[in-house]
Amino acid sequence: MLKYYVCEAWKNNVTNICRSNAIRTDYADPYVLNKIVELLHNEH
């Protein structure tokens, strides 16, 4: 089963704040983790 990150306000039917902008977690998680690693390596 695919999982998605979505705007919490949109998920709760407050559509004037944001759109769904659903992002698959299997795409987002590795991207975010790689960016964190890059930031950690660049601090030194």
N, C-alpha and C positions, 0 to 999 in steps of 0.2 A: 504494500500500500504506500502510495506517495504521500508525503507530508509537505505542507506549505507554511511559510511565514506570511502573515497578513497583518494589515493595520488593525489594531484592536478596536479602534472606534468604528471602523467599517464593519468589522465582525459583529459589533453590537448594534448595527443598524443606525449609526450616526454618520450618514453618508455625506453630509456637508463638510466634514472635517478632512477626510481623506478618501482615496479610492482603495480598492482591494490591494492592488499592486502585489499580488500573490507571487512569492518566490519559492521555488522548490528548495527544501532543506538540503537535499543531496547536492545541489549546486552551490548554495550559499555557505554552508558550513566549511567546506574545504577552502573556499575563497577567503572567508573571514579569518580562519586559522592561519593561513599563509600570510595574510596582511599583519597579523599580530606578531608572527615570527619575524617578519621583515622589520617591524618597528623595534622589536627587542634587540635585533642584531645591529640596528642603526644607532642605538643609544650609546654604544661603547666607542 
